[in-house]
Amino acid sequence: MRSKVIINLLLVAIVVILAVAPLYIMKDAEFGGADAEAEKAITKIKADYEPWFSPIFEPKSGEVESLLFALQAAIGAGIIGYGFGYLRGRRRKQDEGAA
């Protein structure tokens, strides 16, 4: 049981390192995303386009924005994975109790 916890913590640490390392390795790199491409396409179609609203929080750079997006996706995937694991464990426990 203890070894599984250590392995899980090690995996989480590796994921965090993989998410943060590019920000330190490639300090001046630009990590563009689909939002910028969509904005270019919209302004190409209609040059005088005005957005409906402005963001509440604007990160200082695109790299930080990409990091936050990836972190949000990872947290969501973790929650979904935990939910599936919980449901599978509960069902397995019920099956063992019925047998």
C-alpha positions in Angstrom: 0.0 0.0 0.0 2.8 2.4 1.0 4.7 1.7 -2.3 1.6 2.7 -4.3 1.4 6.0 -2.6 5.1 6.7 -3.2 4.7 5.7 -6.9 1.6 8.0 -7.3 3.4 10.9 -5.6 6.4 10.4 -7.9 4.2 10.3 -11.0 2.5 13.6 -9.9 5.9 15.2 -9.3 7.0 14.1 -12.8 3.9 15.6 -14.3 4.5 18.9 -12.5 8.1 19.0 -13.6 7.1 18.3 -17.2 4.6 21.2 -17.0 7.0 23.7 -15.5 10.3 22.8 -17.1 9.6 24.3 -20.5 9.0 27.6 -18.9 12.5 27.7 -17.5 14.2 26.0 -20.5 12.7 28.1 -23.2 12.4 31.5 -21.5 11.9 33.6 -24.7 9.8 31.1 -26.6 6.3 31.8 -27.7 3.8 29.1 -27.2 0.9 30.1 -29.4 -2.5 28.6 -29.2 -5.8 28.3 -30.9 -7.1 31.5 -29.4 -4.5 33.6 -31.2 -5.2 31.8 -34.5 -8.9 32.3 -34.1 -8.4 36.0 -33.4 -6.3 36.3 -36.6 -9.0 34.6 -38.7 -11.7 36.8 -37.3 -9.8 40.0 -37.9 -9.0 38.8 -41.4 -12.8 38.3 -42.1 -13.9 41.5 -40.3 -11.2 44.0 -39.5 -13.4 46.2 -37.2 -14.5 43.3 -34.9 -15.0 44.4 -31.3 -15.0 41.6 -28.6 -18.1 41.4 -26.4 -16.2 41.5 -23.2 -12.6 41.5 -21.8 -11.1 38.8 -19.6 -11.3 39.2 -15.8 -7.8 37.9 -15.3 -5.1 38.2 -18.0 -1.8 36.3 -17.4 1.4 38.2 -17.9 2.6 36.0 -20.8 1.3 33.3 -23.1 3.5 30.8 -21.4 1.8 31.3 -18.1 -1.6 31.1 -19.9 -0.6 27.8 -21.5 0.6 26.5 -18.2 -2.6 27.4 -16.5 -4.6 25.7 -19.3 -2.6 22.5 -19.1 -2.8 22.5 -15.3 -6.6 22.9 -15.5 -6.8 20.0 -18.0 -4.5 17.8 -15.8 -6.6 18.5 -12.7 -9.8 17.7 -14.6 -8.4 14.5 -15.9 -7.3 13.6 -12.4 -10.7 14.2 -10.9 -12.3 12.1 -13.7 -9.8 9.3 -13.3 -10.3 9.3 -9.5 -14.1 9.2 -10.0 -13.8 6.2 -12.4 -11.4 4.5 -10.0 -13.7 5.1 -7.1 -16.7 3.7 -8.9 -14.7 0.6 -10.1 -13.4 0.0 -6.6 -16.9 0.3 -5.1 -18.3 -2.1 -7.7 -15.5 -4.6 -7.0 -16.2 -4.4 -3.3 -19.9 -5.1 -3.9 -19.0 -8.0 -6.2 -16.7 -9.5 -3.5 -19.4 -9.1 -0.8 -22.0 -10.8 -3.0 -19.7 -13.8 -3.7 
